[in-house]
Amino acid sequence: MTEDLNEKCGVFGIWDGKEASRYAYFGLFALQHRGQEQTGIASTDGKKIFIYKHSGLVSQVYTEKIIKKLKGFAAIGHNRYSTSRGTDSKHAQPIVFNNLCAFAHNGNLPSTKALGDFLKKNKIETKGNSDSELMVKAIGFYMKKGFSLGEAVEKAYPLFTGAFSCVALSTKEMVAFRDPRGIRPLVIGKNGKEVVIASETCGLRTVGAKFLREVLPGELVIVSKNGIKSKILAKQDPKFDIFEFVYFSRHDCIMLGQSVYQVRKNFGKILFKENSKLKLDVIVPVPETAIPSAIGYSQASGIPFEMALNKNRYIHRTFIEPTQASREQKVKMKLTVLRSIITGKRVGIIDDSIVRGTTSQQIVKMFFDSGAKEVHFLVCSPPVKFPDFYGIDTPRQEKLISSQKTIEETRQFLGATSLTFLSIDGMVKATGLAKNRFSLSAFNGEYPLPIFEHEKEIKYDSLKFKN
């Protein structure tokens, strides 16, 4: 339950749908976990682009009246977490440019200098714009010159330096494209004549579409009345963000041909193999992401699995922020411990990762307060030491507990009997894929794409003696 890491967004697109905006709603509902603060849908009837976006959960934002106003045979949608730019809907997506196209972006451009210079050279305002807004302005620049949406993306593509999995819509085309590293996911599906694009395969199934394939790193896919066309815009060098397996993706999805659920079970199995001497009476997952890993650990070890930590299913995001003094109460609103299961027991708590450590600390205390004899904290990923610059809303490095403390110091902070992390090699082994296929930057500080001016924010020397 990594509360300090938020995926910035999820994207969805559908072409040739009878009720495109309604199906976009269903797709966004399935992708709600990728962004819970703002949502938007843009549609077209072939003549005009219609748009609606607002702050809130998908189920709260759209009404039947709104969906009916989003007319047309094609639509794209976007769910977003707010970042440093704030929680208002000013930067919500999709972004519509001059009724020429709508644009939705998952990822982040660590530097927008090339993009900004290009737009300024062509006398296009850039002040206060997000990376996504700059991207759509560059695409729109070429569309105003008479290029189709697909042609405009191809011309603007070299200006995009970073991580991006995008969908865009004009009155005549829907396109999907991805950066050469393929850091963030993007998949294609079909349901009869309907073509569907989504961040994850769960977004396809919700609208009855069958998974075809991933959008390849460096690929542009163009969907129109003439069918599906593909063009490779850049040589691929795949570096998929492994955090998709650790935390972000829904466990019923397929990523890189692998079941996310099975990979997470493997995390737990390998974590046990790496630390098989630990004596425990019961394994308890932190809901929801860590449940498959706890099952895997239990199966490998023979230690009973129990859902002794329960999450209030009605707790999502709240706009009533607690005071500093009542932050522990916020955790207690979300989680409760079943005392009868853990009293007098040596408990192994399984979680997907530790970021700041404050929530983990409170969970450990809740278990001791509920009568646990020992509380061992087991983490199904390595220590998170570095921030992300490719589309995950992470704290600054000095807020990441593993960048500031050794494992023993972190254990003391948590108040746990012991603290165990999965190794980097063990995490990769669980996926069944080669290590060089992944971006492991959160764990080893090796960024597969330049982070430009953000380099000055990263400290490596202070980490040499850690862990």
N, C-alpha and C positions, 0 to 999 in steps of 0.2 A: 504493500500500500504506500507507494512512493508519492507522498503528497507534495513534495517539493520539486518534482519534475513534471512538467506539463507539455504534452505534445501540442504544438501551436495550432494544428488544424488537420482536417480531413476534407477531401474533395470528392465530388460525384458528378457524373454527367450521363445523360440519356438522349439518344437520337432516334427519331421515328417512333416515338411513343404516342399512344392515343391520348393519354393524360400525363404528359411528360412531367409537369410540375408536381403532380400527386406522387408519381414514382420517385421523383427527386426527394420529396419529403420522406418517403419510406427509406430511401438510401441514406439520407442524412441521419435519420433516427437510428439506423444500424451503426453509423459511424459516430454516434454521440460521444463515445469515450475519447475521441481525438480532439474534442473541443467543446466546452460546455458554457461558454460565455456569450458568444455571438453566432448567429446563423443567418444564411441568406440563400435565396434562389433567384436565378435569372432564367427567363424562358424566351422563346421566339416563335412567332407564327409564320415566319418567312418574310415579314415586312417590317416588323418592329421588335425591339427587345424590351421585355418587361422585367422589373426588378422589385424585390422586397427583401429587406434585411433588418434585423433588430437584435438587441441583447436578450439573452435568455436561452433556455433549453428548447430543442426542436418542438417538443410536445406543447410548450407554452407559447411559442411565437406565432405559429401558423394556425389559421382558422379556415373553415371551409370557404368563407367569403374571399380570403386572401388567395387561396389555392386557385379558385376559379378565375381570379383576375390575372393570374400568371398563365396566360394563354399560350397555346402552341404545341408543336410536335417535338420540340427539343428543349432541354433545360440543363443547367449546371447548378451545383450547390456547393456550399462551403460551411463548415463548422470551425470555430476559432476560439482559442484561448487568448485573452488579452495579454499584451506584453508591457514593456516599459512605456508604451505610448498611451496606456490608459484603457479603461473598460467601456468608454462610450462607443457608439456604433460608427463613429467617423471612419475608422479604418476597417470596418467589417467588409466582408466579401460575399459574393462576387463584386468586382468593380466594373462598372459600365463606362466605356469611353465613347462619347459622342454618338451613341446609338449604333456604333460600328461593331463593337464586340463587348462581351462580358468575360471576365477573367478571374480565375480562382487558383490560388498558389499554396502548396504545402512545402515548407522548407524555409530557407533563409539565405540571403546573399551577404556574406561577411563584409564585403566591400561593394559599394555601388558607384565607385569613382568613374569607371569606364562608362557606365550607364548614364550617370549624372552629366559627365562631360559631353556625351553625345547629345543629350536633350538640350543642354544649355547652348551648345553650338547651333542647334536648330531652333533656338529661341522658344523653348518649351519650359514652362514654369516647373520647378522641382522643389521649391521650399515647403518643408513640412511633410513631404511625401514619404511613405513607407517604400521598402524595396519592391513590394508587389505593385504599388501605384506607379512606380517608375517603369517597371516591366511592361505594364499595359500601355503606358504612354508611348513607349518605343514601338510596340506592336501597332498601336493606333497611328503613329506617324507614317508608317509604311502603308497602312490601309488607306489613309487619306490620299496617298499617291496613286491609288488604284490597284494595289496588290490585294489578292484574296487573303483571308485569315491565315491559311497555311503558308502562303508565300511570305507574309509579313513576319510570322514567327521565325521562319527560316532565315530571314535577313537580320532580325533582331537578336537571334540566338547567341551569336558570339559576344554580345554585350553582357550576357548573364553569367556572372562569375560567382558560383556558389552551389547550394543545394536547392533543387526545385523539381517538384512533380506537380504539373499544372494541367488544368483543363480550361479551354476557352471556347466561346460560342459567338458566331456571327449569324446573320439571317440565312446564310447558305451553307455553313460548315460548323462542325464541332471538331476541335483538335485536342490531343493530349500529347504532352512531351515531358521529357525527363533529362536531368543533367547527366553528363558522361559517367559519373561515379554511381549513379542510381542510389543515392544515400537514403532517400525516402521512398516508400513503396508506391506503386501505381499498377493497376491491373485492368484487363479488358474482358468483357463477357458479352454473350449474345442470348437473346430470347426471341427466336424467330428472326424477324427483320430488325428488331430493336438492338442497337449497340449501346453497351453500358460501360462506363469508365468509373472506377472507384479506387480509393486508397487501399482498401482491403477486400478480400473475397467475400466477407460477410455482407458488404454493401451490394454485391451482385445477387446473392441468394435471396435477399429480402424482396427483390423485384422479379424473382423467377428467372434470372439470367444464369447461364452456365459459364463457368470460367473458361476462357480461351487461352490466355497467356498473360505474362507481364508486359507492360510497355518497357522496352529495352532501354538500358542506360544510353543516352545520346540519341534516342529515337524520337521522331515526330510521327504521330498517327493522325491522319486526316479522314474524317467521316463526313460523307455528303450523300446526296441522292444517287451518286454514282458508286456508292459502296465504301469500302475501307481501303485507304492507301497508306503506305508506310515509307518513310525516308529516314536514313541514318544521317544525322547532322554532325556527329562528332564520334571519334573513335572511343569505344567504351573501355573503361577501366574500373570495373565494379568494386565498390566499397560500401556495401549495404550496412546501415547502422544496426549493430547487433542489439541495441536497446529495444528494437522492435520485438525481438524474441523475448528479451528479459521482462519487458513491462508494457509497452504501448499497445501492441496489437491484441485484438480479441483472441482468446485461445482456440476458438473454433475456426480460425482462418488458416490459409496455406500461404507460406512465405518462402520464396526460393525453392519451391517444390517440397518444402518440409511442413509437417503439421506443427503449428505453434504449441498446441497442447502436448504433443509428444516430446518436443524439444524441452518444454518446461518440466515434464516428468523426468527427462534425462538430467536436467540440472540437479534435481533432488537426488537421483540415483548416484551421480558422480560426486556430489557433495558428501554423501555418506561414505563412498569408497575412499575419498581423500581424508576422511576423519572418522574412521570406523571404530576407534577406541572409546569414543564418547558414550557414556552410560546414561541412557534416558528411559523414562517410563512411558512417555506419551509425546506424540508429534502434533503440533497445533499450527495451522497456517494463519497468516495475517490475510484476511480477505481483501480483494478477490484474486489478484494475479498470482499469488503464491500457492494457491490451492493445488494445482497440478504438480508443482515441485514437492509439496509436502506429501502428496500421494506417492510420488516416485521415491522419496526418502523412506517412507514407511514400508513400501514394497521391498526395497533393497535391504533394509535393516531388520524387518520383522517387528519393528516398534509400532504399537497401535496408533492409528490416525484418529484424531478427534477434532470436531469443529467447536472447540471450546472458547473461541473468540468470535463473537457474532456481531455482524454489521447491520445497522439499521438501514434497511433497503430504501427508505424514503429520504435519506440524507443525500443530497447532491451538493450543489454549491449554494452557499448562503450569502446574501448581501448584508447580513447583520454580522459584522466582524466583532469577535470577542475582544475585551480589553486584555492587556498583558497578564493581569492577575487571573483571568478566567480561561486562559488558553487550554489548560488541562481539562476544563469542563467540555470544551469542544470535542476533544477526543472521546470523552465519556458519553457524549451524545451519539457518537458514531459507533462506538464499540463497547461491548459488555462481555464479561468473563463468566463462564459457567463454573462456579466454585466447586460443585460436587465432583467434577471431572478431574480437577487439577490439585485439589487440596492434598498436601503431603507428598506430591509427586515431583519427580525430576522432569521438568517440562522443556521440550525443545521447540522454540518458536521459529517458524520458517517465514522469511520475508524475501521479496525479490531484490531489494537494494536498500542501502542506507545513504541518505543525502545529507541533511543537516544533523540528523540524529535525535531531534527533539521529540518527535512522535514515537520513535523506537524506545526512547527513555521512558516515556509515559506508559507505554504498553508493558515494559518490564516491571515497572512499579505496580501496575494494576494486577499483574500475576502474583507478585509477592504479597500484595495486600489481600489477595483472594486465597492465600494459604499455600502457594507453591513452595516446595522445599528448596528446589533449585530452578533457576531460569537460564537456559542456555539459548543464546540468540544465534541462529544460523542463517546466512545470507546467500542466496542463489545467484550471486554475481560477485565480481571482485570489488575492492574499495573504489568508490567514485572519487577521483582526485582532480578531474579537470572539467571545466564547463563546456557546454556544447555551443557551437555557432552555426549549426546547420538545420535549425528548425525545432529545437527543444528549448523550452523556457526554463533554463537552469539558473540557480543562484550563482553569484560571483564566486571565484575560487576560494576566497577567504571564508566563505560560508559553508563550504563542503568540508564536513568533519574529517574525512580521511585525508584531506590535503593538509590538515593542521595537526592531526594527532596520529600516533602510532595505533596499531590494533589494540594493544594493551591499554593505552590511554583512552581509546574509544570505548573499550569494555568498561573501564572505570566510570566514564561519563554515563553510559547506559545503566550502570548498576547491575549488569548481568553477571551470572556465575562464570560464563565463558562466552566468547565471541568468535565465530568461525565464518570465513568468506570462501566462496568457490574461487578456484584459481582461474586465471585468464585462459590457460590451455584447456582446463576442464570445461569452461563455458563454451569455448569454440568446439570442443569434441562433442558436446551435447547436440550441436546442430547437424553433425554429420557432413559438414562442409569444410573447405580449406580455410585456413586462417587468413590468407591474403585476400579472401573474398569479402572481408568485413572492415568496417571502420570501428576501431576499438578506442577511439580518442578519449572517451570519458574515463577510461581506465589506465591508458598508457601515455596519453598526451601526444600521440602521433596523429596529427590532423591530415587527412588525405587530400584536402584542398587548402590553399593558402587562407589564412585568417587575417592577413593584412594588418591593419592598425590594432587589431585585438591582440597581437603578439605581445604587446607591452603589458597586457593584463595577466599573462601567464608566468608563473614562477616554477622553475624546474629544480633549481639548486636546493631549495628548502625541503624538497621531497626525497633527496638522495638517501637520507638516513631513516626515512619513514618506512615502517612495515617491512 
